[in-house]
Amino acid sequence: TLTNGKEYKAKLIGNDQASDLAVLKIEGTNLPFVKFGNSDSARVGDWIIAIGQPFGIGSSVTAGIISAVHRVTGGGPYDRFIQTDAAINKGNSGGPMFDMQGNVIGINSQILSPSGGNVGIGFAIPATEAKPIVDTLMKGGKVQRGYLGVQIQPMTDDMADAMGIEKGKGEMIAAVEPGGAAAKAGIKQGDVVLKVNGQDVTNDQSLSYLVANVKPGETVPFEILRDGKRMTVKATLAQRPPEDEL
């Protein structure tokens, strides 16, 4: 339904559970449109505008600043959000987050709230993460992500100190799926993964995120720490199963 009251029937072109994104299509002409911007250039403190339909009361616009970038909430392989203090409430999901030039740098996704209402902590999917997924879905394709076949345990400061690892670096393998990509590569429970394909595993770039961004079937090096010794193993990644199967 447009702001002038005109209604269209929408067709679902495709959806991606892992990123919580979907593409809908309507048959219309001379419609206004927006463009994706470069969310990689967004900085903490930048002003943004969020649009949505909170609580079903109709279109609503709120303003705020970017509170953080690359915020990890533990939601999945594409878990790197733009955090904002702009009022985002139930019903804002899917609405655009604009920069001051009118470019969409994020798609409002979720809130963190003990009460269910806005407490100044909202999250948006960065445009640079969303656009490739949207482009793939628009073409009728399915988003494919790499899959290692492990369960991960975050590194605490005490664990990092005991192993001589810089704080905020690396993630520990808590379990390995039998017959999976990790098992075939020789990765074991208790290994600490430090790098994937030359990129550091950090709080901002988790192991899940780095692996998900590798195409299934590709073979990439993993730098691991085992029994105090650093070594490199190569793993050929499988395809990440659907979220409901996981």
Buried (B, 14 or more C-beta within 10 A) or exposed (E): EEEEEEEEEEEEBBBBEBBBBBBEEEEEEEEEEEEBBEBEEBEEEBEBBBBBBBEEEEEBEBBBBBBBBBBBBEBBBBBBBBBBBBBBBBBBBBBBBBBEEEBBBBBBBBBBBEEEEBEBBBBBBBBBBBBEBBEBBEEEEEBEBBBBBBEBBBBEEEBBEEBEBEEEBBBBBEEBBEEBBBBEBBBBEBBBBBBBBEEBBBBEBBBBBBBBBBEBEEEBBBBBBBEEEEEEBEBEBBEBEEEEEE
